[in-house]
Every structure is written in C-alpha cells, then in structure tokens.
C-alpha cells in the first residue's frame, strides 16, 4: 500500500475529545511549528527549535490532530526505511496534553506504518520522566543508549574549552553540542552541567 491510498480515508475522530486526526498539509506548517516548539518547552528538548518543518520522504507518515477551531493540537511524523519505521517528531500542544491525543496519533501512525511494510517502530528521546513513562505505557521497550552533552559558556565559562581539543585563531567557542558513550556518563557529569541520556525505544508492529 502506498501513502497516497490513505488520502481517501475519512478523518478519524478521537472519542469525546472533539479532535480529529488527518494527514498533514503544507498550509499546516506555521501551526505545526508552534505546536512543536510549545510542546518541547517543558522538556529536555526545550532549545530544539525548527524554523521550517523537516521533510519526510516517501514512503512516510505525517499526521496532525485538530480541534473544533481547526488549529493543530498534536503532530506526528514517521519515516520508513524498509521494515523500520522511526518517529521523527511527536508532540501535543500544552493546552491539549493528557487527553489521549498523543496515543491516538501513535495508534494511527502504527497502523499506517504497518500497512506500508514496516515491522518495527522506534523512537529516540531524552530523559524526561513523563516521556519515558509514556513510551513504556504504549508498548515500547528501551534498548540502546548514548549521551547528549552541551558545553555552554553562559552556563559555565570553562565548558566549551573542555569540549574541544584545540582552539582555532580568531574563534572563541561559546556553545558545543556533543555525542558521547554512555560509559563516560559519570566523568562527563562532573565536567558539564547539561548531560542527557538519549534512549532508543522499540515496539514491534
């Protein structure tokens, strides 16, 4: 089944919530960006701001949830590579959280990914307790781990210098984002204020 087959399906209703799930349209981009950034503000991804919606290549799944006023209350993007589907973005606007919207988006994305031939759905996220609990509650198992490390001059002036091996003339590092192995976590937490465990969650379709 191709992604275009889904365009003829009726909009799905989330029971008792007056929200509907439908495919993403390019005109949704401004609302999509606002939904994403506002939902991320209270998480470890608070500074992961996008100015344009990342493209999802075909085959892929791009869904939104809308309320009575047709504004976006939730979003989910899933890329598909062979039999692996990966959640690139899932977010629910803060005004609509804890109403089952994220779960409904996930359920529909799972069905569409399965119909497109995916056997496994995964997602990478950081160490927010509520997010980890949500993935576990929705049938995901935690597997791989690594570290996200931020070195920021404004947090502590010495952090960027500790993160680079050699200075270049005329360049003064102010902020550095790094990946690191999990086994270095204890050492890195002594050197940097902001260290996140990035975790892979996996669910069979």
N, C-alpha and C positions, 0 to 999 in steps of 0.2 A: 504494500500500500504506500502511495506517495503522499507527501504533505498536502498536495492540492486537493486530495479527496476530502480532507476534513473541512474544507471551506463550505461545503454544502450542508454540514450538520447544524442542527438548531442550537442556539445558545443554551448552555447548561445553567440551571438555577441552583443556587446554594440554598437549601431549605431554610425558611423562616428568617433569612438574613437580608432579603431584598438585594442580593448581589448576584451578578451573572458572570460566567466565565466565557470568554470568546478569544478569538485569535487577535494578536497584536496587529495594529495598522500603523503605517508611518506617521499619521496625524497624531498618534498617541505619544510621540516621543517627548514633548515637554512634560506631560503628566507622568510618563514613565520615569523620567529623570528625577522629578520631585519626589515621587513615591520611593524610589531607591535611596536617595540621599537622606530623606527624613527617617526612613526605617533604619538606616545604618547609624544614625547619630548616637543612639544609645548602646552601641556595640563596639567591639574591638576594631571594627572597620570604619570608625567614625570619620576618618580623613580620606577614605577611598571614594573620591568624588569623580564622576564621569561627566563630561560636557556634551557627549553625544552617546547614543545607545550603541553598544558594541554589536557588530553584525553577527548573526547566527547563520552559518552556511547551511544550505540544504544537503541532506535532509536534517531538519531540526524542528524544535518546538518552541513557539513564542506565544504565550498566553497572558491574558490580563483578566482581572476581576474588576467589575464596575458596579457602582451603586445606582440608586434611583436617579441621581443627577448626572449619571454617565461619567463621573470622574473616576480615575483609577484608584482602587483600594488595595490591589495586590498585583504582583507580576511574577512570572517565572519564565526563564529561558533555559533550554536544554539543547546541548549539542550532541550529535550522534556520530560516532565513528565506528563503523562496523557493528559489532554486537555490544558496544559500550556506549551508554548514554551518560552524560555528565551535566549536572545542574551548574550552569554558569552564574545565574542570578536567581534568587528567590527572596521576595521582600513583601511585607504588608505594611501599608501606611499606619503610623502610630495611632491614628484615630479609629482604626478598624481592627486592631490586633485582638487576639484571644476570642475570636468569633468563628473559628473554623475555616477562614478564608485560605490560609496557607495550606491546610490539609486538603481542601477541595482542589486547589491548584495543583498540588502534588499528585493527587489521585488521577486527575485528568491527564497530566503530563506523563505519568506512568503508563496509562492506557495507550496514549498516542506513541510513546517511545517503543512500547512492546509491539504495536501494530507495524512500526517501521523496522522491525527486526532486531531491536536491542534486547539483550538478555540480562544485562546488569545496569543498574543506575547507581552512580556515585556522586559525591559532593565533597569539596574541601572547605573547611571552616576553621575558625579560631576557637578560643577557649571561653566563650560566653556560656555560663551555666544553662541559661534558658534555651539557647540554640542547641547545645549538646543534648539536653533533655528532649527537645522537640524531635531531633533526628532519631534518637533511640526509641521514643514512643511511636514513631512512624515506621518502625521496622528496619532501621539501618543499623549495621554493626560497624564499630570502629576498627580501623586496620592500621594504615601507615601513618607515620608522624614525622614532622621536622619542625624547625623553628623559623619564625619571622622575627628579625631583630631590627629595631630602629635606633639609630645613633643620631641624636639631635643636640645641636649646640645650645638651643634655648632651654632644653631640659637640664643639661649639664655640659659646660663648655668643652670638657675633655673628651666627650663621647665620639665625635666624628674622627678625631685623630686616632683613637684606639681602634677604629673600624677600618682604617686604610693602612696599606703597607708603606706607602711613600707619597709625600706631598709633591705636587707639580707647581713650578714657579707661577705666581700670579693667581693661583686657585686656592681658595680657602674653603674647605668642606664645612657646610652648615648642617646638612642632614643626609644620612645614608640609610638605605633600606637593604637588608641582607637576608640571605637564607643560610641556615646552619643545621648541623646534625643534632639530633635530639640528645645524644650522649654528652654534648657540650653545654647542656642547659644550665647546670649548676654554676659553671665558670662564667657563662655569659650573663647570668642574672646578677652576678657581683659587679660586672663592668657596665651594664646598660640598664636603664630604668624600664624600658618598654621591650619586653620579650614575650612573644605569643607562641604557644604550641599550635601548629597547623595540623589538622587531623583529617584523614580521609574516612568518610562514611560510605558504606556499600550496602546495597539492597538488591537482591535478585528479583528480576521481573517475571 
